[in-house]
């Protein structure tokens, strides 16, 4: 990955910046210049919700060449609180702990390194949501 | 299209690991076979479908390269690129060119992919470059991984088991066993699939296409010209291309392939046929679950019921709706940019009655679906015997 591209993509990969249609309010990820729902071209950048729930997951055991060091790893379909669905890796837990409906939160992680001299790419992954109150306290 | 374009010649190479041969070598062999089959006419254009030769083979501009290699003097050379839909998209563009140049010479179309110049993990990475780099590629998911998510959602919502779904891979291998150009010409069992290694849970190795090289070519001409060149040309009744929402998770329902639904609807309308009048189907089932979805999008099964056609064997040769009669992506093989033209070559074999052991008796009309990834773009072609008038 080139350095200009790496820098250009930071907002979307670090902070989950997507698009919101100013006309109908629908939110998208990744960004879009035109709203597919209402046809509006009046779109603004918004930060997506960092929390969501797990819809489905898989364990990638045959990885692309640039992610072989990480295998096996979990990739999931996550529905964020604002209704946007994203594909993302899940970290900090075992596949056995995952089930549909599990609450998740975004976390910034290393994605891949591009050789010994290239950029090290970071971006969003998800992990089971950290509970602030102990179980059953509410 | 209405049958004004026909296939006057067809040829392909066996799909496989052709270590000693380049993309150009494979394409040239397929083209020379197709030209020979058409009586070696002079052609005025060559269309090449290819997904990733720069990344796989460090060689771009294949159409001009091929025209030069075949010593085609002063022809138009066009490369068409849409990931693993490149082959059928090249066929579509060539059909339009035939219609645009009425009264002129035939056109050569070739789909080609030479994947084994890179190792499997690199092929896995390159295949993801046909998806949205900002989201799908970024997540580290693979094509089998995407299929795994679909399989989980499908099984949970519709009550199918993985055993039910992979009956499609069994079907495809059974058909591949009778196909001389198939990469994996041998039968497999459900047990063998379930005992093969996990690639992306719950997808197993034997439910995914292997990586293989191949090329398949066709000579297209106006119907009457095709008839002069070949005693039994095959008509192209319809050629439709529809792009859809690229990220499947952004679709209203992830368990749909809207680009296929729309392309098939348009193609069948153009051909003046109902889906149940089609005698066989060549599908783009990257894994079994995608085949189940395709049967639903084509209208052969209700939503959520495609798996039943598969598990009940109603897609076998000799059954209601024969699917992947020469092995499909799983058995014949899936050399990305060539897959769409392999499907067309196979339709020609069926409709000329040259499919040998795999012949669909009395086949008059066949439908092929070739797409990129999980349906970012779908191409649907309807082929018919010469005697069938649109």
Interface residues (C-beta under 8 A of the other chain):
Chain A: X9 X12 X13 X28 X29 X30 X31 X36 X55 X56 X57 X58 X59 X60 X61 X62 X63 X64 X65 X66 X67 X68 X70 X73 X75 X76 X77 X85 X86 X87 X88 X89 X95 X100 X111 X123
Chain B: X119 X120 X121 X122 X124 X125 X128 X132 X134 X135 X136 X138 X139 X140 X141 X142 X144 X145 X148 X149 X152 X153 X156 X197 X198 X199 X200 X201 X202 X203 X245 X247 X249 X250 X254
